[in-house]
Amino acid sequence: MITVAEAKNLINDIFEEEALVIGGLAAVHEMDDDLIWRLIKNLDVIRSKAFHRLQDRTPKSESLEKKPNLKPHPAIEDFLRNLRRP
């Protein structure tokens, strides 16, 4: 089973590909600007609905996953600083 974060990334990847397809079609064929805006707006609504459905299906404990501390440890920062000295 995949995590919520992995599922969201997969959904975003799929919608990115769809947007690129629409962009390619718009570049090759004359498409009304309003049509393109409406298509993309509707894709975004569908993507948001998918995220909401995904969130509704996840156990509460998984949705409250602990986020990693992305701040580097002071020892790592010090070491990197020393490496960068001339």
C-alpha positions as a printed NumPy array, in Angstrom:
array([[  0.   ,   0.   ,   0.   ],
       [  1.297,   3.468,  -0.838],
       [  1.406,   6.419,   1.534],
       [ -0.812,   9.473,   1.238],
       [  2.196,  11.533,   0.152],
       [  3.028,   9.018,  -2.588],
       [ -0.587,   9.01 ,  -3.767],
       [ -0.639,  12.815,  -3.894],
       [  2.598,  12.837,  -5.88 ],
       [  1.152,  10.297,  -8.309],
       [ -2.021,  12.374,  -8.742],
       [  0.031,  15.531,  -9.33 ],
       [  2.223,  13.723, -11.875],
       [ -0.826,  12.533, -13.808],
       [ -2.4  ,  15.991, -13.874],
       [  0.901,  17.548, -14.914],
       [  1.016,  15.192, -17.905],
       [ -2.574,  16.088, -18.78 ],
       [ -1.767,  19.806, -18.646],
       [  1.233,  19.247, -20.907],
       [ -0.957,  17.375, -23.403],
       [ -3.438,  20.254, -23.465],
       [ -0.559,  22.725, -23.82 ],
       [  0.825,  20.716, -26.734],
       [ -2.548,  20.644, -28.443],
       [ -2.948,  24.377, -27.904],
       [  0.482,  25.006, -29.427],
       [ -0.195,  22.894, -32.521],
       [ -3.869,  23.688, -33.099],
       [ -5.664,  26.961, -32.839],
       [ -7.6  ,  26.675, -29.607],
       [ -9.704,  29.369, -28.043],
       [ -7.95 ,  30.918, -25.041],
       [-11.149,  30.735, -22.974],
       [-11.447,  27.009, -23.718],
       [ -7.921,  26.37 , -22.446],
       [ -8.567,  28.336, -19.244],
       [-11.793,  26.404, -18.638],
       [-10.136,  23.03 , -19.265],
       [ -7.316,  23.775, -16.854],
       [ -9.661,  25.19 , -14.219],
       [-11.799,  22.046, -14.444],
       [ -8.711,  19.82 , -14.22 ],
       [ -7.717,  21.647, -11.048],
       [-11.192,  21.115,  -9.564],
       [-11.012,  17.389, -10.377],
       [ -7.528,  17.195,  -8.817],
       [ -8.779,  18.903,  -5.655],
       [-11.703,  16.471,  -5.433],
       [ -9.283,  13.541,  -5.775],
       [ -7.187,  14.934,  -2.909],
       [-10.295,  15.34 ,  -0.731],
       [-11.418,  11.776,  -1.482],
       [ -7.962,  10.508,  -0.672],
       [ -7.912,  12.381,   2.628],
       [-11.384,  11.065,   3.533],
       [-10.191,   7.467,   3.066],
       [ -7.016,   7.715,   5.112],
       [ -6.902,   6.739,   8.762],
       [ -6.471,   9.722,  11.044],
       [ -3.118,   8.45 ,  12.31 ],
       [ -1.682,   8.416,   8.788],
       [ -2.933,  11.903,   8.025],
       [ -1.12 ,  13.162,  11.119],
       [  2.238,  11.692,  10.126],
       [  5.204,  13.338,  11.803],
       [  6.965,  15.63 ,   9.382],
       [ 10.733,  15.268,   9.227],
       [ 12.93 ,  17.99 ,  10.673],
       [ 14.683,  19.317,   7.578],
       [ 16.977,  21.7  ,   9.455],
       [ 20.555,  20.422,   9.235],
       [ 22.251,  19.367,  12.44 ],
       [ 24.706,  22.01 ,  13.735],
       [ 27.606,  19.543,  13.392],
       [ 26.748,  19.056,   9.694],
       [ 26.474,  22.804,   9.146],
       [ 29.846,  23.342,  10.834],
       [ 31.493,  20.61 ,   8.758],
       [ 30.076,  22.028,   5.511],
       [ 31.218,  25.515,   6.493],
       [ 34.748,  24.161,   7.019],
       [ 34.688,  22.46 ,   3.629],
       [ 33.78 ,  25.694,   1.901],
       [ 36.597,  27.733,   3.434],
       [ 39.333,  28.658,   0.955]])
